[in-house]
Amino acid sequence: MTTSTATAGLASADLVYLEFAESDTLHLTAVFQSRDAAKIGPVTEIHPVDVRSLGVLRPFVGYDGGPTGFLTQFENSGLKGVTPDDGGGLFADHHISTAALYKASPKGGTAPTGLFDHAEPGTALATRDVTAAGELIVTVPGGPPQTWRYDVQKAVWVGKVGTTAVTATSLMVLTMPYRTLTVRHPEPRSVPAANVFGEGAAVAVSGPFAAKAKWRKPGQNLVCHLTDLAGYQLRPLPGNTWVIYAPTTAKVTVR
């Protein structure tokens, strides 16, 4: 599902992608597999970042329309989904549930591709440059910083979306170019869009540790590889993960 700054259901998401969107808002893409959520949303329009991030997972997507060009990209991607306009009473006040998504989704789907090589007991996050970490701050010019702090007792990273606290076992901050898309239908406006194809620098925190990293995603249906600076796959702890798409103008601080 895609949502703006509301947080209903995020606590049950296995994976959340975060894009810095229009007017200092956040565009969140939440992926559910291992846990259910009775209320998710409010669900908002589809963005190109959703198509490019989710293609490799082949999910069934809940979304609420979008500009004409964005809808065309979704239709051409081969992904399937449902909107409030499809009827069936699946949405209530722009919210949906995992049960409703399962009910509407095609039968006989296959398991998604694994995105991370999770750590086993005694396995480090990276093979080099691993440091202790208790705070992660992503500062984007013109907008409020995204601040996460590690809760030692609960063993989770705690941040905020709006005024609501959210938690993650691991955070992956991928630095990448953004471009401005001009949309005309149904209403003219400019939309920031993260370019998630390519490669760049990254910072990962998992548990009380951080490591510098690199990311590489060659295309829509290919996994985004995250490696340490020695070229080995990162091994975050098992648990929910947030992937933050930070523009190249952002400042990423770990301490």
C-alpha positions, 0 to 999 in steps of 0.5 A: 500500500502507499500512504502519505504521513499517516501511520495506521498499520505501519507497525505491522509492515515488514518493509517500508520505503520512504521518499521525500515528497511534495511540500515537506511530506513523506511518501511511504510504501509499506509492504506486508507479508508476515503480519496482518494489519486491521487498518492501513492508511490513509492510502494515497496515489501511486508514485513511480517510486512504488513501481520501481521499488516493488517490481521485484516483490510482485505484490498486490498493491492497494492505492488511490489513483494518481496522475495519468502518467503514473497510472500508465507506468503502474499498468505497464509494470505488470503489477496488480492492485486495487483502488477505492474506485474498484468497489467491493467495499474493501476501503473504508474512509481511505483505509484498507486492511491486509485481510481485504487485500488478500481477499482481492488479490489473485490466487496462486501467487509465488513468494517474493524475492528475498531482499536481505541476507539477514545476520545469524547469531555472531554475524556482524552487519559488515566486514569492515568499518562497523561502529557503535550507533545510537542516533541517525539523522537525515536532513533534507534542505527545506524540510524537517530532519528525519531523526531516529534513536536506538532504544537499547531496552527494546532493541529497536530504532525509534523515529517519527512520521508526523507526530506518531512514533514508528520503530524499525530493527534496521534502517538503510539510507540510500543516497540518490538523485531526485528529479522533478516530474511535472504532471498535468492530469488530473491537476498540474503540479510538480512532484519530486521523484527518487531515481532508484535505478543505478548505484550510490552511497548508503548508510546502514544501521541495525541493532546498535551498530552502523556501517557505510555501504554501497547500493546498486539496483540495475532495474525494476525487477532486480534486487537492490544489492547492499554491500559494505565497502569491501564488497560483501553483502550487508547482514542486518538483523532479522526484523522490519526494515525501513529503506530511506531514499535520501536525495544527494543534497541530504546530510546523513549523520550517524553518532 
